Amino acid sequence: MKDLVEAVAKALVDHPEQVQVQAVPGEQATVIELRVHPGDLGKIIGRQGRTAKAIRTLLSASSLKLNKRYTLDILE
C-alpha cells in the first residue's frame, strides 16, 4: 500500500524526490502518512479535496482485497 501511495504521489507533484511515505501500524488500521514539498500540497489535495479523495478511494479498494484497513493522512 505504501508503494501505491508513493507512486501516485510522485506522478502528481513537481518535486517527486521530496515525497515521503511512511506506514504506521495501529490496532484497527494502518495509517499511511504522506509528506510532500509545501508547494506540492495543493496538487495532492486538489480542488475541493478531489485528488485526495481519489487517492483514498484507491487505497480503500486495494485494502479490501487484502482484508486490511488503511487510512491516508496528508501531512505538511
Buried (B, 14 or more C-beta within 10 A) or exposed (E): BBEBBBEBBBEBBEEBEBBEBEEEEEEEEBBBBBBBBEEBBEBBBBEEEEBBEEBBEBBEEBBEEEEEBBBBEBEE
